[in-house]
Amino acid sequence: MLATAAGMAQWQGAALCLLALVASRLRPLPALCALIGMGGGALMFCGTVTLRAFALPCVPLLAPVGGMGLILSWILLGFAFPGRKQWLDSQNAQEQKKL
């Protein structure tokens, strides 16, 4: 169980770091909601699984709630990405600034 929690925390942490790199190109409100939900969901899920692995008392419903929060956050993150045209326009604008 501890390996499951560690693996989930590792992948969610890596995803949060990568999304921080492209945050300037995302739609702000859905991205912020998704990132907060992803962090909270990972904390609830991984924390509950870790506590159960060490046979410590915990609220058993936090793991499924955290897992659902993670799933919903990933779906919401899909809405944070702009359309293809907007993405290309922002890249072209940044390239023009460099020149």
PASE-29590 format. One record per residue: residue in one letter; x, y, z of N, C-alpha, C in turn. Coordinates in Angstrom, 2 decimals. Each point is the difference from the previous one (the first is absolute). Layout:
{'A' {X Y Z} {X Y Z} {X Y Z}}
...
END
This chain:
{'M' {0.82 -1.20 0.00} {-0.82 1.20 0.00} {0.86 1.26 0.00}}
{'L' {1.12 -0.09 0.70} {0.87 1.17 0.07} {0.61 0.31 -1.37}}
{'A' {0.31 -1.03 -0.76} {0.54 0.21 -1.35} {-1.04 0.65 -0.91}}
{'T' {-1.26 -0.35 0.17} {-1.08 0.62 -0.78} {-0.09 1.49 0.31}}
{'A' {0.03 0.34 1.28} {-0.09 1.40 0.40} {1.21 0.79 -0.49}}
{'A' {1.19 -0.60 0.11} {1.21 0.69 -0.44} {0.01 0.21 -1.51}}
{'G' {-0.43 -1.01 -0.74} {-0.06 0.13 -1.45} {-0.99 1.05 -0.45}}
{'M' {-1.16 0.02 0.63} {-1.01 1.00 -0.35} {0.50 1.40 0.33}}
{'A' {0.62 0.17 1.16} {0.52 1.31 0.38} {1.11 0.45 -0.94}}
{'Q' {0.82 -0.94 -0.43} {1.09 0.33 -0.91} {-0.53 0.50 -1.35}}
{'W' {-0.96 -0.71 -0.56} {-0.52 0.41 -1.31} {-0.80 1.29 0.08}}
{'Q' {-0.75 0.18 1.06} {-0.77 1.24 0.13} {0.94 1.19 0.23}}
{'G' {1.05 -0.22 0.77} {0.98 1.06 0.22} {0.71 0.39 -1.28}}
{'A' {0.36 -0.98 -0.80} {0.65 0.28 -1.29} {-0.95 0.76 -0.92}}
{'A' {-1.26 -0.39 0.00} {-0.99 0.68 -0.84} {-0.19 1.44 0.45}}
{'L' {-0.05 0.24 1.31} {-0.15 1.37 0.50} {1.21 0.85 -0.37}}
{'C' {1.19 -0.56 0.05} {1.20 0.75 -0.39} {-0.01 0.34 -1.49}}
{'L' {-0.37 -0.95 -0.83} {-0.06 0.25 -1.44} {-1.07 1.01 -0.35}}
{'L' {-1.13 -0.07 0.68} {-1.06 0.96 -0.28} {0.37 1.41 0.45}}
{'A' {0.83 0.10 1.01} {0.47 1.32 0.42} {0.85 0.65 -1.09}}
{'L' {0.68 -0.81 -0.80} {0.82 0.53 -1.08} {-0.85 0.59 -1.14}}
{'V' {-1.17 -0.59 -0.25} {-0.84 0.49 -1.10} {-1.20 0.79 0.50}}
{'A' {0.02 0.41 1.24} {-1.16 0.68 0.59} {-0.31 1.32 -0.69}}
{'S' {0.99 0.66 -0.55} {-0.25 1.29 -0.65} {-0.80 -0.15 -1.29}}
{'R' {-0.04 -1.19 -0.55} {-0.73 -0.21 -1.25} {-1.38 -0.63 0.22}}
{'L' {-0.37 -0.26 1.24} {-1.28 -0.62 0.30} {-1.04 1.06 0.34}}
{'R' {-1.26 -0.38 -0.12} {-1.07 0.88 0.46} {0.07 0.03 1.53}}
{'P' {0.00 1.19 0.60} {0.33 0.10 1.42} {-0.98 -0.67 0.96}}
{'L' {-1.28 0.22 -0.15} {-0.95 -0.52 0.99} {-0.08 -1.53 0.00}}
{'P' {-0.20 -0.65 -1.14} {-0.03 -1.47 0.05} {1.33 -0.61 0.43}}
{'A' {1.10 0.65 -0.39} {1.31 -0.53 0.39} {0.20 0.09 1.50}}
{'L' {-0.38 1.13 0.59} {0.16 0.16 1.45} {-0.87 -0.99 0.76}}
{'C' {-1.25 -0.14 -0.42} {-0.90 -0.96 0.66} {0.53 -1.43 -0.14}}
{'A' {0.49 -0.34 -1.18} {0.53 -1.35 -0.22} {1.24 -0.26 0.85}}
{'L' {0.88 0.97 0.09} {1.23 -0.19 0.76} {-0.28 -0.09 1.49}}
{'I' {-0.92 0.80 0.50} {-0.37 -0.09 1.42} {-0.66 -1.35 0.28}}
{'G' {-0.91 -0.41 -0.89} {-0.66 -1.30 0.16} {0.98 -1.15 -0.09}}
{'M' {0.99 0.12 -0.88} {0.98 -1.06 -0.16} {0.87 -0.12 1.24}}
{'G' {0.42 1.13 0.54} {0.80 -0.03 1.22} {-0.77 -0.53 1.19}}
{'G' {-1.23 0.47 0.16} {-0.83 -0.48 1.11} {-0.39 -1.46 -0.15}}
{'G' {-0.34 -0.40 -1.22} {-0.37 -1.39 -0.24} {1.16 -0.95 0.25}}
{'A' {1.19 0.40 -0.44} {1.18 -0.84 0.24} {0.31 -0.09 1.48}}
{'L' {-0.15 1.10 0.71} {0.24 -0.01 1.44} {-0.99 -0.91 0.72}}
{'M' {-1.28 0.11 -0.37} {-1.01 -0.85 0.65} {0.23 -1.48 -0.32}}
{'F' {0.20 -0.30 -1.28} {0.16 -1.40 -0.39} {1.27 -0.60 0.57}}
{'C' {1.14 0.64 -0.26} {1.28 -0.55 0.43} {0.14 0.00 1.52}}
{'G' {-0.53 1.04 0.64} {0.06 0.04 1.46} {-0.80 -1.12 0.64}}
{'T' {-1.19 -0.25 -0.50} {-0.83 -1.06 0.56} {0.61 -1.38 -0.24}}
{'V' {0.51 -0.23 -1.20} {0.61 -1.29 -0.31} {1.26 -0.21 0.85}}
{'T' {0.78 1.06 0.20} {1.20 -0.10 0.84} {-0.37 -0.31 1.45}}
{'L' {-1.01 0.68 0.53} {-0.43 -0.27 1.37} {-0.49 -1.44 0.16}}
{'R' {-0.73 -0.48 -1.00} {-0.49 -1.38 0.07} {1.15 -1.01 -0.10}}
{'A' {1.05 0.35 -0.76} {1.14 -0.90 -0.12} {0.71 -0.17 1.33}}
{'F' {0.03 1.05 0.80} {0.63 -0.07 1.32} {-1.00 -0.36 1.10}}
{'A' {-1.20 -0.39 -0.36} {-1.06 -0.40 0.93} {-0.32 1.10 1.01}}
{'L' {0.03 1.25 -0.47} {-0.37 1.14 0.84} {-1.45 0.37 -0.25}}
{'P' {-0.66 0.62 0.95} {-1.41 0.37 -0.21} {-0.13 1.09 -1.07}}
{'C' {-1.01 -0.17 -0.82} {-0.26 0.98 -1.06} {-1.48 -0.05 -0.37}}
{'V' {-0.42 1.00 -0.75} {-1.37 0.03 -0.51} {0.00 -0.80 -1.31}}
{'P' {-0.67 -1.16 -0.04} {0.13 -0.86 -1.17} {-0.59 0.57 -1.29}}
{'L' {-0.93 0.94 0.09} {-0.61 0.53 -1.22} {0.85 1.07 -0.68}}
{'L' {1.10 0.42 0.61} {0.83 1.02 -0.63} {0.73 -0.52 -1.23}}
{'A' {0.37 -1.26 -0.03} {0.70 -0.55 -1.17} {-0.88 0.03 -1.25}}
{'P' {-1.24 -0.49 0.05} {-0.82 0.10 -1.22} {-0.34 1.43 -0.38}}
{'V' {-0.21 0.85 0.99} {-0.30 1.41 -0.30} {1.22 0.65 -0.64}}
{'G' {1.19 -0.28 0.52} {1.22 0.53 -0.59} {0.23 -0.53 -1.41}}
{'G' {-0.28 -1.28 -0.22} {0.14 -0.57 -1.34} {-0.96 0.63 -0.99}}
{'M' {-1.23 0.22 0.42} {-0.96 0.67 -0.89} {0.42 1.44 -0.26}}
{'G' {0.55 0.64 1.02} {0.51 1.36 -0.19} {1.11 0.05 -1.02}}
{'L' {0.87 -1.01 0.02} {1.07 -0.06 -0.99} {-0.56 -0.19 -1.41}}
{'I' {-0.95 -0.89 -0.12} {-0.59 -0.25 -1.32} {-0.68 1.26 -0.54}}
{'L' {-0.78 0.64 0.84} {-0.70 1.22 -0.42} {0.99 1.13 -0.31}}
{'S' {1.09 0.06 0.73} {1.01 1.03 -0.26} {0.65 -0.20 -1.36}}
{'W' {0.27 -1.25 -0.35} {0.58 -0.25 -1.32} {-0.97 0.35 -1.11}}
{'I' {-1.27 -0.28 0.22} {-1.01 0.39 -1.01} {-0.08 1.51 -0.12}}
{'L' {-0.02 0.68 1.15} {-0.06 1.46 0.00} {1.25 0.59 -0.63}}
{'L' {1.13 -0.63 0.18} {1.23 0.48 -0.60} {-0.07 -0.04 -1.53}}
{'G' {-0.75 -0.95 -0.53} {-0.20 -0.04 -1.44} {-0.69 1.24 -0.53}}
{'F' {-0.87 0.61 0.80} {-0.67 1.23 -0.40} {0.90 1.22 0.17}}
{'A' {1.09 -0.14 0.71} {0.90 1.13 0.22} {0.88 0.27 -1.21}}
{'F' {0.21 -1.00 -0.83} {0.84 0.20 -1.17} {-0.77 0.75 -1.06}}
{'P' {0.61 1.02 -0.58} {-0.70 0.75 -1.05} {-0.10 -0.82 -1.28}}
{'G' {-0.80 0.48 -0.90} {-0.14 -0.68 -1.29} {1.30 0.07 -0.78}}
{'R' {0.09 -0.78 -1.05} {1.23 -0.07 -0.79} {0.39 1.35 -0.57}}
{'K' {-0.97 0.76 -0.50} {0.28 1.30 -0.60} {0.54 0.97 1.05}}
{'Q' {-0.62 0.02 1.17} {0.47 0.89 1.06} {1.40 -0.39 0.45}}
{'W' {0.27 -1.29 0.07} {1.32 -0.48 0.41} {1.06 0.46 -1.00}}
{'L' {-0.28 -0.16 -1.30} {0.96 0.40 -1.02} {0.17 1.51 -0.02}}
{'D' {-1.09 0.75 0.19} {0.10 1.45 0.05} {0.88 0.47 1.15}}
{'S' {-0.13 -0.64 1.16} {0.83 0.40 1.15} {1.47 -0.34 -0.26}}
{'Q' {0.27 -1.12 -0.67} {1.39 -0.34 -0.32} {0.58 0.98 -1.00}}
{'N' {-0.80 0.39 -1.01} {0.48 0.96 -0.99} {0.26 1.35 0.64}}
{'A' {-0.85 0.41 0.91} {0.19 1.28 0.68} {1.28 0.00 0.84}}
{'Q' {0.28 -1.12 0.65} {1.22 -0.08 0.79} {1.24 0.00 -0.89}}
{'E' {-0.09 -0.63 -1.15} {1.12 0.00 -0.92} {0.25 1.40 -0.57}}
{'Q' {-1.07 0.75 -0.23} {0.13 1.37 -0.51} {0.66 0.89 1.04}}
{'K' {-0.29 -0.24 1.29} {0.63 0.80 1.06} {1.49 -0.25 0.05}}
{'K' {0.41 -1.24 -0.26} {1.41 -0.35 0.04} {0.78 0.66 -1.13}}
{'L' {-0.67 0.18 -1.15} {0.68 0.60 -1.14} {0.06 1.48 0.20}}
END
